[in-house]
Every structure is written in structure tokens, then in C-alpha cells.
Amino acid sequence: MTIVLTPYWSNGVQRLKMAPQPPPKPPHGLAPPTLDDDIHAQRCMAQFRGKDKDIEKYIYLSALKERDPPMFYRLALRHMSEFTPIIYTPTVGQACQEYSKNYRHPEGIFVSIKDKGKIRSVLRSWPKLEDARISVVTDGSRILGLGDLGINGMPISIGKLSLYIAGAGIRPHSTIPICLDLGTNTQKYLDDPLYLGLRKKRVPTAEMTEFMDEFMYEMSQAFPKLLVQFEDFSTDHAFLYLERYRNQYPVFNDDIQGTGAVVLSGFINAARLSSQASGRPLSSHRILFFGAGSAGVGVAMQLMSFFTLEGMTEEEARSRIYLIDSQGLIYASRGPLAEHKEYFARTDYSGPPITDLIDILEYVKPTALMGLSTMSGAFTMEAIQTMAALNPLPIIFPLSNPVKLSECTFEDAVRGTDGKVLFASGSPFPEIEWKGKMLYPGQGNNMYIFPGLGLGAIIARCSSVSDSMVEASSLGLANSLTPEEKAKGLLYPVIERIREISGDIAVQVIRAAQAAGVDHHTDLRSKSDAELLAFVNGRMWNP
């Protein structure tokens, strides 16, 4: 057996520790005589595929990850497109809803409002304090558009970290899934005898902020090398805590920044194709957002980069973006607006409210329609046909998760545009043969972005996650298409290349961190891009 010793610093003294070893084989006689890893991989896949319900597949994979992590991640890398819809969206949504019913064993850290004042002791009970590098933290208040799930949101943190491990080679023992139990406002969980969380309504924002201040400070003390990803907080709290902590700690919000980055990447490739079809310049695009929550506004903020990269001013970029909420088109003279909506409120319209989507489409004449509303079927056939009438090659991105909440299906978009559409969704849809040609839907899946973004931030030892780092991850993804993928008209690369993509994105993120001056691993500055990529790939864990 090869024993690897790795250096680390403790109280100003450099020490050595043994790198984690794979679990030993069972002693002779305690396993079948011809047990073989390659054959066992086939056995595991046969058991996985033998489940007739996706939630049963999820439960099986959770058990496999608990019993044999190397096998789980080996199979995840080998069958990424088959595993991703199970361990992440859409199946993870059902796993969250049924978490208390299907609970098997503890995984991660649970911090409740009752721990306020003693959060330090809760965090320091984690057995691998020195190894912690990344945590996904949720309060379960807005899981995948499914509403307030309370402590049942824990699987979203677990699922995201599984993708960090599989997609970017983060070591499993370096990850910490965390669920904050601040109560739930969903009565059916409060009445459910199996519910695992506190049986109380959510605490008010002022009390939550006191809790979050203590939590984030103690996280930085217990895990000084930790990157924190906020996940599925309610809209107002998502913006509040991102702004409150982003300059104090290495933290980012995947719903606001990760979603925005992956959509920007797909939009860059779609806009190029759309402009080629219309003959109009890239700067002429107009984007209409259906949905103005944290994800919608976060994506809109990120897509401003598309226009500023074309040489436009911030004000000119903002003028190309329109938002719709539950009361219709958002404009300044409509009345009081939530703070996060004010930035994109139109000042060039002051007439009566426009609430019908078709009327708004005809007024705005957008080249791109983005859905982040969690309203199933909101993009009606009439709306899709209107987009096709306005554009020779319209961009239609129904991005709400899971599939049942998507604003339209790929088939709807293909039929409504006669196959002439640039499509990406938040959850997967099957490819379609249309008039003798195979058409492939894009999936604007955050897992293209956050593994590489997280890996780059960890390796560079960033003190914060800058906007330029998020933008760099998006541009890295946009430029990752191979000639074969471009020939198929794909907006995103195939998911089986996730490790390669994450490595490339990590390099771009590290360079952006260096330019922003937030990197602490300054030795990397002298490396060429090729040397840095080799260094990044060498740091990836392989099962």
C-alpha cells in the first residue's frame, strides 16, 4: 500500500498527515471468492436500472454512496447523464418532499434556531474540521419552486455536493451539507408526525439575521478554508444574505449567481446563432423575463454582462432587459415595488398595466423569452408562435425546475416554431426528431457552473467570490463547445465532459480572482495557463 503524506499548517507549525486511504478489502473469507470491482459495477447498474420509480433509484444511489462511495462516484462519472436527473433535479425535488418519510441515516449538519448562542459547539462536532473546503447551506424555504419544505430541504445540499465531487473532483470528506432549521410555514409538515424538523412557524427576519450573523462567523472560525454556497433561500433572504456576507466571507448564492452564469453562457451561444439568422447585431437583442424572484432578477443582472461585453454602458445594457411579475410588466410608475425589482423597472412606459403575456410580447418584441416563474405551461402555444412571428430563430428558455413546473416543454417549443427555436430548460427534456432532423434541447443546468467555480475558488483560496469570477465561469462554459457540439446546434456541451469543463472553468475563475486581488494562493500567479490547468487537474479526486 502506498501511503501519501500531505503537509498542513497548525498554529504556525507545518505538520504532515496521512492522505485518506480507500477502504480496505474485506479479509479473505468475508466476501465472495470471485468478487470483482468491474463486474460489481455492472451489478450495481443492473440493480439501479431495475428500479421502476425514480425515487427508488434515488434511495438506492443514496444507500450505495453510504456503503461504497468510490463505486458510487465511479459510476456517476461513467453514467453522468443517467445519474444527474436522479441525484439532482428533477428527482431531488421529490426526495426533499419525502425526506422525513424516507429518512435512513444522518448526513451533514443540522443547525436549528434553538442552537442560537451555541452554534460553535454544533459546528465543532463535525468530525473532519481540518478537511472542510466547501459547504452547501439551505434553510429549506424555497426548494426548487416547491415552496417551504423546512428541514426536508437537506437533500438539496447533499445532492449539490455530490455533483461537486463527481463534476469537479472535490474530495468527499471535504464537503459539508448543512440545513438550517428556522421553522416552516407549511402546515402539512407541522402536522406530519414523521416530520424531522422543529414544529414552529418560521422566525421573523430580524431574529433570523441575528442567527445568520452568528452562524457565518462561527463557520469562518470552525472551518477557515471553507467556501459557502447558499442554496434555495426565499427570494428576500437570498438577496439580503448574499449582500450582507459576500465581502466578509467566501460565499456565493447559486440561485442568484450560478443560475445567472449558466444562462448567460447559453444565451451567448444562442444570441450568436439568432443574430446570424436575423442579420441583426448582437447589441440589438431584447430579453423578456417571465418571473422576477431571486432567480429571475439574478439572471437578469448576469445577462447585463452580455451587453457590456459588446461595448454598451450599464444604462444601455439595462434598457435591453424587461421583467414580468404576477402583476404584469414591471415599470416605475406602476406603484410600489419590491426592492430587488426596482433596478429593472421600466422608465420608458407609464401607461396602464400590461398583464397579458401576448400583449407584452407584442409591445416589447423580444428576441429572447426567459421563464423563471415556476408556472407550468405559462408559455402557451400562442406565446411561442408570437415569438416565432417576431424572430426567424427565437430564443426560448423555460428555466423553472423541476420538469412539472417548466413554462413549456421542448416539444411545445418545437411545434410552435416549426423546429426553428433555440431552446434551453432548467430540467432535462428528450431530443425530438422533426421533419427528418434530430433536434437537441439545451439544459441550462447549474452543474455546468458551480463545480468549476467552487473548485477554482478553493484552489485559489479566495477571500471572497467576486462578480468577475462568476462572469469568468460563464464565459469559460460558453467557449467550451467542441466543433461536433456546434455542428449539432448545441448551446451547452454534453454533460459527460463535466470534469474537462470544470477544469477549464476553474482556470478562468482563478485568473479572475487574481485580477480582483482576492486570491491567497499567490504562487499560482506565475504559472502559465497550461501549467495552471495541469495543476488544477492534478488536484481533482478520482474514485
C-alpha positions as CSV (number, residue, x, y, z in Angstrom):
1,M,0.0,0.0,0.0
2,T,1.3,3.5,-0.9
3,I,0.9,6.0,2.0
4,V,0.7,9.6,0.9
5,L,1.7,12.3,3.4
6,T,0.4,15.9,2.8
7,P,1.7,19.0,4.6
8,Y,-0.6,21.3,6.5
9,W,-0.1,24.3,8.9
10,S,-1.4,24.2,12.5
11,N,-0.7,27.0,15.0
12,G,2.2,28.3,12.8
13,V,3.8,24.9,12.5
14,Q,4.0,22.8,9.4
15,R,2.9,19.2,10.1
16,L,2.3,16.1,8.0
17,K,-0.9,14.0,7.9
18,M,-1.8,10.8,6.0
19,A,-4.0,11.3,3.0
20,P,-7.3,9.5,3.2
21,Q,-7.0,5.9,2.1
22,P,-9.5,3.8,0.2
23,P,-11.4,1.4,2.4
24,P,-9.5,-1.9,2.8
25,K,-10.8,-5.0,1.1
26,P,-12.7,-7.4,3.4
27,P,-10.4,-10.1,4.8
28,H,-10.3,-13.4,3.0
29,G,-13.5,-15.4,3.7
30,L,-15.6,-12.3,4.5
31,A,-16.5,-11.6,0.8
32,P,-17.5,-13.9,-2.1
33,P,-14.4,-15.5,-3.6
34,T,-14.8,-14.0,-7.1
35,L,-16.0,-10.5,-6.2
36,D,-14.6,-8.2,-8.8
37,D,-14.9,-4.4,-9.0
38,D,-15.7,-4.3,-12.7
39,I,-18.3,-7.0,-12.5
40,H,-19.7,-5.4,-9.3
41,A,-20.1,-2.1,-11.2
42,Q,-22.3,-3.9,-13.8
43,R,-24.2,-5.5,-10.9
44,C,-24.8,-2.1,-9.3
45,M,-26.0,-0.6,-12.6
46,A,-28.4,-3.6,-13.1
47,Q,-29.8,-3.0,-9.6
48,F,-30.2,0.7,-10.3
49,R,-31.9,0.2,-13.7
50,G,-34.1,-2.4,-12.2
51,K,-35.9,0.2,-10.1
52,D,-39.2,1.3,-11.8
53,K,-39.5,4.6,-10.0
54,D,-37.1,7.5,-9.9
55,I,-37.4,8.0,-6.2
56,E,-36.5,4.3,-5.7
57,K,-33.4,4.9,-7.8
58,Y,-32.6,7.9,-5.6
59,I,-32.9,5.8,-2.5
60,Y,-30.7,3.1,-4.0
61,L,-28.0,5.5,-5.0
62,S,-28.1,7.2,-1.6
63,A,-27.5,3.7,0.0
64,L,-24.7,2.9,-2.5
65,K,-23.0,6.3,-1.7
66,E,-23.2,5.5,2.0
67,R,-21.8,1.9,1.7
68,D,-19.3,2.3,-1.1
69,P,-18.5,5.9,-2.0
70,P,-15.8,5.1,-4.6
71,M,-18.2,2.9,-6.5
72,F,-20.9,5.5,-6.4
73,Y,-18.7,8.2,-7.8
74,R,-17.1,5.9,-10.3
75,L,-20.5,5.1,-11.7
76,A,-21.6,8.7,-11.5
77,L,-18.7,9.8,-13.7
78,R,-19.3,6.9,-16.2
79,H,-23.0,7.5,-16.4
80,M,-23.3,11.2,-15.7
81,S,-26.3,11.9,-18.0
82,E,-28.2,8.9,-16.4
83,F,-27.4,9.8,-12.8
84,T,-27.8,13.6,-12.8
85,P,-31.6,13.6,-13.1
86,I,-31.7,11.3,-10.1
87,I,-29.3,12.8,-7.7
88,Y,-30.2,16.3,-8.8
89,T,-33.2,17.9,-10.5
90,P,-35.8,16.7,-11.1
91,T,-35.8,13.7,-8.7
92,V,-34.2,15.5,-5.8
93,G,-37.3,17.6,-5.6
94,Q,-39.4,14.6,-4.7
95,A,-36.6,13.4,-2.4
96,C,-36.9,16.6,-0.5
97,Q,-40.7,16.4,-0.2
98,E,-40.4,12.8,1.1
99,Y,-37.2,13.3,3.2
100,S,-38.9,12.8,6.6
101,K,-40.8,9.8,5.3
102,N,-37.8,8.1,3.6
103,Y,-35.1,9.1,6.2
104,R,-32.5,6.4,6.7
105,H,-29.4,7.8,8.4
106,P,-28.0,11.2,9.4
107,E,-25.9,13.1,6.8
108,G,-24.5,16.6,7.2
109,I,-25.0,19.2,9.9
110,F,-28.4,20.4,11.2
111,V,-28.4,23.8,13.0
112,S,-31.7,25.0,14.4
113,I,-32.8,28.3,15.8
114,K,-32.7,26.6,19.2
115,D,-28.9,26.4,18.8
116,K,-28.7,30.2,18.7
117,G,-25.9,31.3,21.1
118,K,-24.2,27.9,20.9
119,I,-23.7,27.4,17.2
120,R,-20.0,27.0,17.8
121,S,-20.4,23.7,19.6
122,V,-22.7,22.3,16.9
123,L,-20.3,23.1,14.1
124,R,-17.3,21.8,16.0
125,S,-18.9,18.4,16.4
126,W,-18.1,17.8,12.7
127,P,-15.5,15.0,12.7
128,K,-13.4,16.4,9.8
129,L,-12.7,20.1,10.8
130,E,-9.3,20.3,9.1
131,D,-10.5,18.8,5.8
132,A,-13.6,21.0,5.2
133,R,-13.4,23.0,2.0
134,I,-16.9,23.5,0.7
135,S,-20.4,23.6,2.2
136,V,-23.8,24.0,0.7
137,V,-26.2,25.7,3.1
138,T,-30.0,25.8,2.8
139,D,-32.8,26.9,5.1
140,G,-35.3,24.9,3.0
141,S,-37.6,27.9,2.5
142,R,-37.8,27.8,-1.3
143,I,-36.7,24.4,-2.7
144,L,-36.8,24.2,-6.5
145,G,-40.0,26.2,-6.7
146,L,-41.7,23.6,-4.5
147,G,-42.2,26.0,-1.6
148,D,-41.2,26.0,2.1
149,L,-40.0,22.4,2.9
150,G,-38.3,23.2,6.2
151,I,-35.8,20.6,7.2
152,N,-36.9,18.5,4.3
153,G,-34.6,20.7,2.2
154,M,-31.4,18.8,3.3
155,P,-31.3,16.6,0.2
156,I,-30.7,19.7,-2.0
157,S,-27.5,20.3,-0.1
158,I,-26.5,16.7,-0.3
159,G,-27.2,16.5,-4.0
160,K,-25.3,19.6,-4.8
161,L,-22.2,18.4,-3.0
162,S,-22.4,15.0,-4.8
163,L,-22.2,17.0,-8.1
164,Y,-19.2,19.0,-6.7
165,I,-17.5,15.7,-6.0
166,A,-18.4,14.0,-9.3
167,G,-18.2,17.1,-11.5
168,A,-15.1,18.8,-10.1
169,G,-13.2,16.2,-8.1
170,I,-13.8,17.8,-4.7
171,R,-12.8,15.2,-2.2
172,P,-15.9,13.7,-0.4
173,H,-14.5,14.2,3.1
174,S,-14.0,18.0,2.2
175,T,-17.7,18.6,1.8
176,I,-20.4,19.6,4.4
177,P,-24.1,19.6,3.6
178,I,-25.9,21.9,6.1
179,C,-29.6,22.5,6.7
180,L,-30.7,25.4,8.9
181,D,-33.9,24.7,10.7
182,L,-35.6,28.0,11.3
183,G,-39.1,26.6,11.3
184,T,-41.5,26.1,8.4
185,N,-44.7,27.9,7.4
186,T,-46.0,24.8,5.6
187,Q,-48.8,23.5,7.8
188,K,-48.8,19.9,6.4
189,Y,-45.3,19.4,7.7
190,L,-46.1,20.9,11.1
191,D,-49.0,18.4,11.3
192,D,-46.9,15.4,10.0
193,P,-45.9,13.1,12.9
194,L,-42.9,11.9,10.8
195,Y,-41.6,15.5,10.1
196,L,-38.0,15.7,11.4
197,G,-37.8,19.5,11.9
198,L,-39.0,21.9,14.6
199,R,-42.7,22.2,14.8
200,K,-42.9,26.0,14.7
201,K,-43.5,28.8,12.2
202,R,-40.5,30.5,10.7
203,V,-38.8,33.1,12.8
204,P,-39.0,36.8,11.7
205,T,-36.2,38.3,9.6
206,A,-34.6,40.2,12.4
207,E,-34.2,37.1,14.5
208,M,-33.0,35.1,11.5
209,T,-30.4,37.8,10.8
210,E,-29.0,37.6,14.3
211,F,-28.8,33.8,13.9
212,M,-27.2,34.1,10.4
213,D,-24.5,36.6,11.7
214,E,-23.6,34.1,14.5
215,F,-23.7,31.1,12.1
216,M,-21.4,32.7,9.4
217,Y,-18.9,33.9,12.0
218,E,-18.7,30.5,13.7
219,M,-18.4,28.9,10.3
220,S,-15.4,31.0,9.5
221,Q,-13.8,30.1,12.8
222,A,-14.5,26.4,12.7
223,F,-13.7,26.0,9.0
224,P,-11.2,28.7,8.0
225,K,-10.7,27.3,4.5
226,L,-14.4,26.8,3.7
227,L,-16.3,28.2,0.7
228,V,-20.0,28.6,1.4
229,Q,-22.7,28.2,-1.2
230,F,-26.2,29.5,-0.2
231,E,-29.0,27.4,-1.8
232,D,-32.7,27.8,-2.1
233,F,-33.3,30.6,0.4
234,S,-36.5,32.6,-0.1
235,T,-36.1,35.5,-2.5
236,D,-35.9,38.3,0.0
237,H,-33.4,36.4,2.2
238,A,-31.4,35.2,-0.7
239,F,-30.6,38.8,-1.7
240,L,-30.3,40.0,1.9
241,Y,-27.7,37.5,3.0
242,L,-25.7,37.4,-0.2
243,E,-25.1,41.2,0.0
244,R,-24.6,41.1,3.8
245,Y,-21.8,38.5,3.7
246,R,-20.2,38.4,0.2
247,N,-17.5,40.9,1.2
248,Q,-16.8,39.3,4.6
249,Y,-16.6,35.6,3.7
250,P,-16.0,33.4,0.7
251,V,-19.7,32.9,-0.2
252,F,-21.9,32.9,-3.2
253,N,-25.6,32.2,-3.9
254,D,-26.2,29.6,-6.6
255,D,-29.8,30.6,-7.3
256,I,-28.8,34.2,-8.0
257,Q,-25.2,33.9,-9.4
258,G,-24.9,30.3,-10.5
259,T,-28.2,30.3,-12.4
260,G,-27.3,33.7,-13.9
261,A,-23.9,32.4,-15.1
262,V,-25.2,29.2,-16.7
263,V,-28.0,31.1,-18.5
264,L,-25.5,33.8,-19.7
265,S,-23.3,31.1,-21.2
266,G,-26.2,29.5,-23.1
267,F,-27.5,32.9,-24.1
268,I,-24.2,33.9,-25.6
269,N,-24.2,30.9,-27.9
270,A,-27.9,31.3,-28.7
271,A,-27.6,35.0,-29.4
272,R,-24.8,34.4,-31.9
273,L,-27.0,31.9,-33.8
274,S,-30.0,34.1,-33.6
275,S,-28.2,37.1,-34.9
276,Q,-26.8,35.1,-37.8
277,A,-30.4,34.1,-38.7
278,S,-31.8,37.6,-38.4
279,G,-28.8,39.6,-39.7
280,R,-29.2,41.9,-36.6
281,P,-26.2,42.9,-34.5
282,L,-25.7,41.2,-31.1
283,S,-26.3,44.5,-29.3
284,S,-29.9,44.6,-30.7
285,H,-31.2,41.7,-28.6
286,R,-34.0,42.3,-26.2
287,I,-34.6,39.9,-23.3
288,L,-38.0,39.4,-21.6
289,F,-38.1,37.7,-18.2
290,F,-41.2,35.9,-17.0
291,G,-40.6,35.8,-13.3
292,A,-39.0,38.4,-11.1
293,G,-37.9,36.5,-8.0
294,S,-34.3,35.9,-6.8
295,A,-33.5,33.7,-9.8
296,G,-35.1,35.9,-12.4
297,V,-33.5,39.1,-11.1
298,G,-30.2,37.3,-10.6
299,V,-30.2,36.0,-14.1
300,A,-31.2,39.5,-15.4
301,M,-28.2,41.1,-13.6
302,Q,-25.9,38.5,-15.0
303,L,-27.2,38.9,-18.6
304,M,-26.3,42.6,-18.5
305,S,-22.7,41.3,-18.9
306,F,-23.7,40.1,-22.4
307,F,-24.4,43.7,-23.5
308,T,-21.5,45.4,-21.6
309,L,-19.1,42.9,-23.3
310,E,-20.5,44.2,-26.6
311,G,-19.3,47.7,-25.5
312,M,-22.6,49.1,-24.2
313,T,-22.8,51.2,-21.0
314,E,-24.6,49.8,-17.9
315,E,-27.6,52.0,-18.6
316,E,-27.8,50.8,-22.2
317,A,-27.5,47.2,-21.1
318,R,-30.3,47.6,-18.5
319,S,-32.6,49.1,-21.2
320,R,-32.4,45.8,-23.1
321,I,-34.0,43.8,-20.3
322,Y,-37.7,43.7,-19.3
323,L,-39.3,41.8,-16.4
324,I,-42.7,40.5,-15.8
325,D,-44.1,39.6,-12.3
326,S,-47.5,38.5,-11.1
327,Q,-48.9,41.9,-11.9
328,G,-47.5,42.2,-15.4
329,L,-44.8,44.3,-16.9
330,I,-42.6,45.9,-14.3
331,Y,-42.4,49.7,-14.7
332,A,-41.6,52.5,-12.3
333,S,-44.9,54.3,-12.3
334,R,-46.9,51.2,-11.7
335,G,-46.7,51.6,-7.9
336,P,-44.6,50.4,-5.0
337,L,-42.1,47.7,-6.0
338,A,-40.1,45.2,-4.0
339,E,-36.5,46.5,-3.7
340,H,-34.9,43.8,-5.8
341,K,-37.3,44.7,-8.7
342,E,-36.6,48.4,-8.8
343,Y,-33.4,48.3,-10.7
344,F,-35.1,46.9,-13.8
345,A,-38.3,48.8,-13.6
346,R,-39.0,50.5,-17.0
347,T,-39.0,54.2,-17.1
348,D,-39.9,54.5,-20.8
349,Y,-43.5,53.3,-20.2
350,S,-46.1,55.0,-18.0
351,G,-49.4,53.7,-19.4
352,P,-51.9,51.3,-17.9
353,P,-50.7,48.0,-16.5
354,I,-50.0,45.4,-19.2
355,T,-50.7,42.0,-17.7
356,D,-51.3,39.6,-20.7
357,L,-48.2,37.9,-21.9
358,I,-49.2,38.2,-25.6
359,D,-49.7,41.9,-25.2
360,I,-46.3,42.3,-23.5
361,L,-44.6,40.3,-26.2
362,E,-46.1,42.5,-28.9
363,Y,-45.1,45.6,-27.0
364,V,-41.5,44.6,-26.2
365,K,-40.8,42.5,-29.3
366,P,-38.1,40.4,-27.5
367,T,-35.6,38.2,-29.2
368,A,-35.4,36.1,-26.1
369,L,-38.0,34.9,-23.6
370,M,-36.8,33.6,-20.3
371,G,-39.0,31.7,-17.8
372,L,-38.2,31.7,-14.1
373,S,-41.7,31.7,-12.7
374,T,-42.3,28.1,-11.7
375,M,-45.7,28.4,-13.5
376,S,-46.2,25.3,-15.6
377,G,-47.4,25.9,-19.1
378,A,-47.1,29.7,-18.8
379,F,-45.6,29.8,-22.3
380,T,-48.7,28.9,-24.2
381,M,-48.7,27.8,-27.8
382,E,-49.9,31.3,-28.8
383,A,-46.9,32.9,-26.9
384,I,-44.5,30.5,-28.6
385,Q,-46.0,31.3,-32.0
386,T,-45.8,35.0,-31.3
387,M,-42.1,34.7,-30.6
388,A,-41.6,32.8,-33.9
389,A,-43.5,35.6,-35.7
390,L,-41.2,38.2,-34.2
391,N,-37.9,36.3,-34.9
392,P,-36.6,33.9,-37.5
393,L,-34.8,32.0,-34.8
394,P,-36.3,32.9,-31.3
395,I,-34.6,32.1,-28.0
396,I,-36.9,30.4,-25.6
397,F,-35.5,29.3,-22.2
398,P,-38.1,27.9,-19.8
399,L,-35.8,27.6,-16.8
400,S,-38.0,26.7,-13.9
401,N,-37.4,23.4,-12.0
402,P,-38.5,20.6,-11.7
403,V,-39.9,19.5,-15.1
404,K,-43.5,19.7,-13.9
405,L,-43.0,23.5,-13.2
406,S,-41.4,24.3,-16.6
407,E,-43.0,27.1,-18.5
408,C,-43.2,24.9,-21.6
409,T,-41.8,21.6,-22.9
410,F,-39.2,21.2,-25.7
411,E,-41.9,19.6,-27.8
412,D,-44.2,22.7,-27.3
413,A,-41.3,25.0,-28.4
414,V,-40.5,22.8,-31.5
415,R,-44.1,22.6,-32.7
416,G,-44.9,26.3,-32.1
417,T,-41.8,27.4,-34.1
418,D,-41.8,24.6,-36.7
419,G,-38.5,23.5,-35.3
420,K,-36.8,26.9,-35.6
421,V,-36.0,27.6,-32.0
422,L,-33.0,28.0,-29.7
423,F,-34.2,26.2,-26.6
424,A,-32.7,25.6,-23.1
425,S,-34.5,24.5,-20.0
426,G,-33.8,24.1,-16.3
427,S,-34.6,20.3,-16.3
428,P,-33.9,17.7,-18.9
429,F,-36.2,17.1,-21.9
430,P,-35.8,14.3,-24.5
431,E,-34.5,15.0,-28.0
432,I,-37.0,15.2,-30.8
433,E,-37.0,14.2,-34.5
434,W,-38.6,16.9,-36.5
435,K,-39.1,16.6,-40.3
436,G,-36.3,14.1,-40.6
437,K,-33.8,16.0,-38.4
438,M,-32.8,15.4,-34.8
439,L,-33.2,18.4,-32.6
440,Y,-31.4,18.6,-29.2
441,P,-32.7,20.6,-26.2
442,G,-30.2,22.5,-24.2
443,Q,-30.3,22.2,-20.4
444,G,-29.2,25.3,-18.5
445,N,-28.1,23.2,-15.6
446,N,-26.2,25.0,-12.8
447,M,-24.0,21.9,-12.5
448,Y,-22.1,23.2,-15.5
449,I,-21.1,26.2,-13.5
450,F,-20.9,25.6,-9.7
451,P,-18.4,22.7,-9.7
452,G,-15.8,24.6,-11.6
453,L,-16.5,27.9,-9.9
454,G,-16.2,26.2,-6.5
455,L,-13.0,24.3,-7.5
456,G,-11.3,27.5,-8.7
457,A,-12.3,29.4,-5.6
458,I,-11.0,26.7,-3.3
459,I,-7.7,26.2,-5.1
460,A,-7.0,30.0,-5.3
461,R,-8.0,30.2,-1.5
462,C,-10.3,33.2,-2.3
463,S,-11.3,35.6,0.5
464,S,-14.5,36.4,-1.5
465,V,-16.2,35.4,-4.7
466,S,-16.2,38.4,-7.0
467,D,-18.7,39.2,-9.8
468,S,-15.8,38.9,-12.2
469,M,-15.2,35.3,-11.1
470,V,-18.8,34.4,-11.8
471,E,-18.6,36.1,-15.2
472,A,-15.4,34.2,-15.9
473,S,-17.1,30.9,-15.2
474,S,-19.9,31.8,-17.6
475,L,-17.5,32.8,-20.4
476,G,-15.4,29.6,-19.8
477,L,-18.5,27.5,-20.3
478,A,-19.7,29.4,-23.4
479,N,-16.4,28.8,-25.1
480,S,-16.2,25.1,-24.2
481,L,-18.3,23.8,-27.1
482,T,-16.4,21.3,-29.4
483,P,-16.8,21.6,-33.2
484,E,-19.0,18.4,-33.1
485,E,-21.3,20.0,-30.5
486,K,-21.6,23.2,-32.5
487,A,-22.5,21.2,-35.6
488,K,-25.4,19.7,-33.7
489,G,-26.6,23.2,-32.7
490,L,-26.0,22.6,-29.0
491,L,-26.0,25.6,-26.7
492,Y,-24.2,23.6,-23.9
493,P,-21.6,20.8,-24.0
494,V,-22.5,17.2,-23.3
495,I,-22.6,16.6,-19.6
496,E,-20.2,13.6,-19.9
497,R,-17.4,16.2,-20.4
498,I,-18.1,17.8,-17.0
499,R,-14.6,17.1,-15.5
500,E,-12.9,18.6,-18.5
501,I,-15.3,21.6,-18.5
502,S,-14.9,22.1,-14.7
503,G,-11.1,22.2,-15.1
504,D,-11.3,24.8,-17.8
505,I,-13.7,26.9,-15.8
506,A,-11.6,26.7,-12.7
507,V,-8.6,28.1,-14.6
508,Q,-10.7,31.1,-15.7
509,V,-12.1,31.6,-12.2
510,I,-8.6,31.6,-10.7
511,R,-7.4,34.1,-13.2
512,A,-10.3,36.4,-12.4
513,A,-9.6,36.0,-8.7
514,Q,-6.0,37.0,-9.3
515,A,-7.1,40.1,-11.3
516,A,-9.5,41.0,-8.5
517,G,-6.8,40.5,-5.8
518,V,-8.9,38.1,-3.8
519,D,-6.6,35.1,-4.2
520,H,-4.4,33.9,-1.3
521,H,-2.6,31.2,-3.2
522,T,-0.4,33.7,-4.9
523,D,2.2,31.1,-6.1
524,L,-0.3,30.2,-8.9
525,R,0.1,33.7,-10.5
526,S,3.4,32.8,-12.1
527,K,2.0,29.6,-13.8
528,S,1.1,29.7,-17.5
529,D,-2.5,28.7,-18.4
530,A,-1.3,25.3,-19.4
531,E,0.6,24.8,-16.2
532,L,-2.3,26.1,-14.2
533,L,-4.7,23.7,-15.9
534,A,-2.4,20.8,-15.2
535,F,-2.2,21.8,-11.6
536,V,-6.0,22.1,-11.3
537,N,-6.5,18.6,-13.0
538,G,-3.9,17.2,-10.6
539,R,-5.9,18.4,-7.6
540,M,-9.1,16.6,-8.7
541,W,-10.0,13.5,-6.7
542,N,-10.6,10.4,-8.8
543,P,-12.6,7.5,-7.3
